[in-house]
Amino acid sequence: MTLANAHTHLEFSTRERLLPDPSCSFAEWIVRVATDNDRVPPEDYAIACEKGVIELARCGTTQVGDFSKTGGCLPYLIEYGLTGIVWIQVLGERMEKGLLKLERARRIIDLNRGRASNSSIEMGLGVHSPYSLNPNLWEPALRYAEAESLSLCIHVAESPSEWELFVRGTGPHRELEKALDLPAFPCPNMSPISYLHKLGALQFSPYLVHAVHVDDEDIDLIQKSRSRVVHCPRSNQRLECGRMPLERYVAKNVDVLIGTDSRASSPSLDVREEMEFARTLHKEVVDAKIVEEMIRRSLVSV
């Protein structure tokens, strides 16, 4: 029986120190994470991946969708008999750096495809978010995914600050850019989901992680593109992202899965605990059985 945790960052499994308690704004948390990234030694990634996979296995997880910088989780997923998808991250607000990171992602995917060839794990491409990828990098990234038949995963419409950035060009994200010395993202004057549609990213039926700040038009675009949404309610709460309108996705027959996100934004990798939180959060508007079914949905055909 499938027990799927559809969104993790296993490389963050030793980063509980970043977990907001009880909460903090998303923009504030991103600055904390970026600052902490500079202090983490490379060897920590493998340690974190093994720790995270062990926690998943102890929770009875059978399938996982991991968003990864290094692909270091792969040998541990194989060792513990898990199936699923590992999306290798690409991001880059500046064009030159982004192209280098896309090339690095290519190398990691090529290498790990060979390693995963006798397993039930797929490799995919993970675009960190619409605002963290230079607008001119989308075309080469999408063409690469198309040429290699890669699954696509994107964090999108997660926080109120992201929505304000895309629709109005203002808000806390502008302070985040200053804090991290990033170039100003050019406001597209549309929702993050509409932006993905305009770029052609929704044609790939991607996994859309979070998708909290959406309107009816956004949900129609998601539904028509047969994209899948991943709900991470405990992370949303800790990062003050708001409540996903799950009932509207259900009404439109959008396929929704559940994920725990990372140990830097969620108290555990136990998707059953995530499900219980989601059932309580949505109990007035969504049948509990529908929520339970979300952790039984397969990410891939295996």
C-alpha positions in Angstrom: 0.0 0.0 0.0 1.3 3.4 -1.0 2.1 5.9 1.8 3.5 8.9 -0.1 5.3 11.9 1.2 5.1 14.0 -1.9 7.5 16.8 -0.8 10.6 16.7 1.3 14.0 18.4 1.4 16.0 15.5 2.9 19.3 17.6 2.8 17.7 19.8 5.5 17.1 16.9 7.9 19.9 18.2 10.3 18.6 21.7 10.2 15.9 21.6 12.9 17.5 24.7 14.3 15.8 26.7 11.6 12.3 25.5 12.5 10.2 28.6 13.5 8.7 28.1 16.9 5.9 29.0 16.9 6.2 30.9 13.6 7.9 33.6 11.5 7.3 35.3 8.2 8.3 33.5 5.1 10.7 36.3 4.0 12.4 36.3 7.4 12.8 32.5 7.3 14.3 32.6 3.8 17.0 35.0 5.0 17.7 32.6 7.9 18.0 29.6 5.6 20.2 31.5 3.1 22.5 32.6 5.9 22.7 29.2 7.4 23.5 27.6 4.0 26.8 29.4 3.9 27.8 27.8 7.2 27.0 24.2 6.4 29.9 22.0 5.4 29.5 19.8 2.3 29.7 16.6 4.2 26.5 17.6 6.2 24.3 16.9 3.1 25.0 13.2 3.1 24.5 12.9 6.8 21.2 14.8 6.6 20.0 12.6 3.7 20.7 9.4 5.6 19.0 10.8 8.7 16.0 11.9 6.7 15.5 8.6 4.8 15.8 6.7 8.1 13.0 8.9 9.6 10.9 8.3 6.5 11.4 4.5 6.7 10.4 4.5 10.4 7.2 6.3 9.6 6.2 3.6 7.1 6.8 5.8 4.0 6.9 3.9 0.7 7.2 6.7 -1.8 8.8 10.2 -1.6 9.2 13.3 -3.7 12.5 14.9 -2.7 13.6 18.3 -3.8 17.4 18.1 -3.8 20.5 20.2 -4.4 22.9 17.3 -4.7 21.0 14.1 -5.3 22.7 12.7 -2.2 19.5 11.1 -1.0 19.5 8.6 -3.9 21.7 5.8 -2.4 19.8 5.9 0.9 16.4 5.8 -0.8 17.6 2.7 -2.8 19.1 1.1 0.3 15.8 1.5 2.3 13.6 0.4 -0.6 11.7 3.7 -1.2 10.3 4.7 -4.5 9.5 8.0 -6.0 11.1 11.1 -7.7 14.2 13.1 -6.9 14.0 16.6 -8.4 17.4 18.3 -8.8 17.1 22.0 -8.0 18.0 24.8 -10.3 17.8 28.5 -9.4 19.6 31.7 -10.2 18.4 35.2 -10.1 21.4 36.3 -12.2 21.7 34.8 -15.6 25.3 33.7 -15.6 25.1 32.0 -12.2 21.8 30.4 -13.2 23.2 28.9 -16.4 26.1 27.3 -14.3 23.5 25.9 -11.9 21.4 24.5 -14.7 24.5 22.8 -16.1 25.3 21.4 -12.7 21.8 20.0 -12.4 22.2 18.3 -15.8 25.4 16.6 -14.6 23.8 15.4 -11.4 20.7 14.1 -13.2 22.8 12.3 -15.8 24.9 10.7 -13.1 22.0 9.7 -10.9 19.9 8.3 -13.7 22.5 5.7 -14.2 22.7 4.9 -10.5 18.9 4.7 -10.3 18.4 2.6 -13.5 17.7 -0.6 -11.6 15.5 1.1 -9.0 12.0 2.5 -8.9 13.2 6.1 -8.5 12.9 8.7 -11.2 15.1 11.8 -11.6 13.4 15.1 -12.4 14.1 18.9 -12.6 13.1 21.1 -9.7 12.8 24.9 -10.3 13.1 26.4 -6.9 10.4 29.1 -7.5 9.2 31.6 -10.1 11.0 34.5 -8.4 14.3 32.7 -7.8 14.9 31.9 -11.5 15.9 34.6 -13.9 13.1 35.1 -16.4 15.5 34.3 -19.3 16.5 31.0 -17.8 13.0 29.4 -18.1 13.4 28.7 -21.8 16.6 26.6 -21.5 15.4 24.9 -18.4 12.1 23.9 -19.9 13.7 22.8 -23.2 16.1 20.6 -21.2 13.2 19.0 -19.2 11.4 18.4 -22.5 14.3 16.9 -24.3 15.1 14.6 -21.4 11.4 13.8 -20.6 12.0 15.0 -17.0 9.3 15.4 -14.4 9.0 19.1 -13.3 8.5 20.4 -9.8 8.1 24.0 -8.7 7.5 25.8 -5.4 4.8 28.4 -6.2 2.2 30.7 -4.7 3.5 29.8 -1.3 3.4 33.1 0.7 1.5 36.4 0.7 4.8 38.1 0.0 5.2 36.1 -3.2 1.8 37.1 -4.4 2.4 40.7 -3.6 5.7 40.7 -5.5 4.1 39.2 -8.6 0.9 41.2 -8.7 2.1 44.6 -7.3 5.9 44.5 -7.3 6.0 45.4 -3.6 6.1 43.8 -0.2 8.5 42.0 2.1 10.2 40.2 -0.8 11.8 43.4 -1.8 13.4 43.6 1.6 14.5 40.0 1.2 16.3 40.9 -2.0 18.2 43.7 -0.3 19.2 41.5 2.6 20.5 38.8 0.3 22.0 41.2 -2.3 19.8 39.9 -5.1 18.7 41.7 -8.2 15.2 43.0 -8.2 12.7 40.6 -9.7 10.8 42.3 -12.5 7.1 42.4 -11.5 5.0 40.6 -14.1 1.7 42.1 -12.8 0.0 38.8 -12.7 -0.4 35.9 -10.3 2.5 33.4 -9.9 0.4 30.7 -11.5 -0.5 32.9 -14.4 3.2 33.6 -14.8 4.0 29.9 -15.1 1.2 29.6 -17.6 2.6 32.5 -19.7 6.1 30.9 -19.6 4.7 27.6 -20.8 5.7 25.7 -17.6 2.2 24.4 -17.0 2.3 22.5 -20.3 4.6 20.1 -18.4 1.9 19.2 -15.9 4.3 20.0 -13.1 4.0 19.2 -9.4 3.1 22.6 -7.8 4.2 22.7 -4.2 2.2 24.8 -1.8 -0.1 26.7 -4.2 -1.7 28.5 -1.3 -2.3 32.0 -2.8 -4.5 31.3 -5.9 -7.7 32.5 -7.3 -10.4 30.7 -9.4 -8.6 31.5 -12.6 -5.4 30.0 -11.2 -7.1 26.9 -10.2 -8.7 26.5 -13.6 -5.2 26.8 -15.2 -3.9 24.1 -12.8 -6.8 21.9 -13.6 -6.7 22.3 -17.4 -3.0 21.6 -17.4 -3.4 18.5 -15.3 -0.8 19.8 -12.9 -0.6 18.2 -9.5 -0.6 20.2 -6.3 1.3 19.2 -3.1 -0.1 20.4 0.2 2.3 21.1 3.1 0.0 22.5 5.8 2.3 22.4 8.8 5.1 24.3 6.9 2.5 26.8 5.7 1.4 27.4 9.3 5.0 27.8 10.6 6.0 30.2 7.8 2.7 32.3 8.1 1.8 31.4 4.5 -1.9 31.0 5.1 -4.4 28.2 4.5 -4.6 26.5 1.2 -8.1 26.5 -0.3 -8.2 22.8 -0.5 -12.0 22.6 -0.9 -11.7 24.6 -4.2 -9.1 22.2 -5.6 -11.3 19.3 -4.6 -14.3 20.9 -6.3 -12.3 21.2 -9.5 -11.0 17.6 -9.3 -7.4 18.8 -9.1 -5.1 16.0 -7.9 -3.7 17.0 -4.5 -1.0 15.1 -2.6 0.5 15.8 0.8 4.1 16.4 1.8 5.9 17.4 5.0 8.4 19.8 3.5 11.8 19.9 5.3 12.8 19.7 9.0 13.6 23.4 8.7 10.0 24.2 8.4 8.1 21.2 9.8 8.4 19.3 13.0 8.7 15.8 11.4 8.8 13.9 8.1 5.8 11.8 9.2 3.2 12.3 6.4 0.6 10.7 8.7 1.0 13.5 11.1 0.7 15.9 8.2 -2.5 14.3 7.2 -4.0 14.6 10.7 -3.1 18.3 10.8 -4.7 18.7 7.3 -7.9 16.9 8.4 -8.2 19.2 11.4 -7.4 22.3 9.3 -10.0 21.6 6.6 -12.6 19.6 8.7 -15.3 22.2 8.1 -15.0 22.0 4.3 -13.4 18.8 3.2 -14.4 15.2 4.1 -11.7 13.5 6.2 -11.6 10.5 3.9 -10.7 12.7 1.0 -7.7 14.1 2.9 -6.6 10.6 3.9 -6.7 9.5 0.3 -4.1 12.1 -0.5 -1.3 10.2 1.2 -2.3 7.0 -0.8 -1.8 8.6 -4.2 1.2 7.5 -6.1 3.6 10.1 -7.4 4.7 7.8 -10.2 3.6 4.5 -11.8 5.9 1.9 -10.3 
